[in-house]
Amino acid sequence: MSSQFLAPALRDGGDEEEVERTLRPRRLDEFVGQPRVREQLGIALDAAKARAEALDHVLLAGPPGLGKTSLAYILGAELGVGIRTVAGPALEKRDIAAILTSLEPHDVLFIDEIHRLNRAAEEILYPALEDFRIDIVMGQGAGARTLALDLSPFTLVGATTRSGLLTTPLRDRFGMTFRLEYYDRDDLAVIVRRSARILGVAIADDAADEIASRSRGTPRVANRILRRVRDVAQVRHAGEITSAVAEEALELHEVDAIGLERTDRELLRAIAGKFAGGPVGLSTLAVTLGEEPETIEDVYEPYLLQLGFIQRTPRGRTITSLGREHVNAAGERAGSLF
């Protein structure tokens, strides 16, 4: 496997991105949750290896933090090939040819946020995905001619948080499409315990369950909370994460019993209080909170919608009775502290 395609190893003093990479599962049997996706990918991997062919192109869709990038790296590891990672928004037309021609046979090309791919770059991908070739225009004007370059068979893995923004021609060129769902508490608790072992910190089962229950159904959030709880355990206690230590750390970082953080609660309070329950437009809500509309739409709203705390209507966002109950309960808890 080419070293240029490998994620760098964790070094002493490494940043959190490097830590996050060490917590990622390396093989399909280490990947927790998403049983249907794992089963279908496992069959496809075994079939591709048995035929000595490139795996069919794979599209992974779902909210952020559910394991799309991890699955892409797992596919490369299971196939024993290199993986090249690029970001959709940063990929220009001129980059495509250089990247595609550098791939070795059966390599994996992972494009994150593929729905934001430049249209000119996307069109170059069409013949590459179907026929493993790209057409390059040589010269200009009447003397221009098209040169077809053959490519090594490869696998494109695309990840998207907004599959509805993918163009139909691009979506139809994926042989397999999987949508990742939010995780249940039991699976998240398994992930928390595994991550704690990798980080070298002892954690009680009830503490792992508590962290899992406040992780918004998302492994990335679970690992982020675990690292913050580990800090509190190390600085204020003996290092072991007990249920009491987890509770203390979660209260310190203002993560409530169902995983809502300060900005989530401010969003609910803004709709309920300042706008009398709504409807309120996204841009108005963004200005009120000092956030970008895209951040509200992609980061905060999905979990609140899943909980049934807000609704999206043609006229704007409204808060539901469940959302009001949570806002009132949070206000009562805050009031009891003074």
Secondary structure by P-SEA (a helix, b strand, c coil): cccccccccccccccaaaaaaaaccccccccccaaaaaaaaaaaaaaaaaacccccbbbbbccccccaaaaaaaaaaaacbbbbbbbcccccaaaaaaaaaacccbbbbbbcccccccaaaaaaacccccccbbbbbccccccbbbbbbbbcbbbbbbbbcccccccaaaaaaccbbbbbccccaaaaaaaaaaaaaaacccccaaaaaaaaaaccccaaaaaaaaaaaaaaaaacccccccaaaaaaaaaaaccccccccaaaaaaaaaaacccccccccaaaaaaaaccccccccccccaaaaaaccccccccbbbbcaaaaaaaaaaaaaaaaac
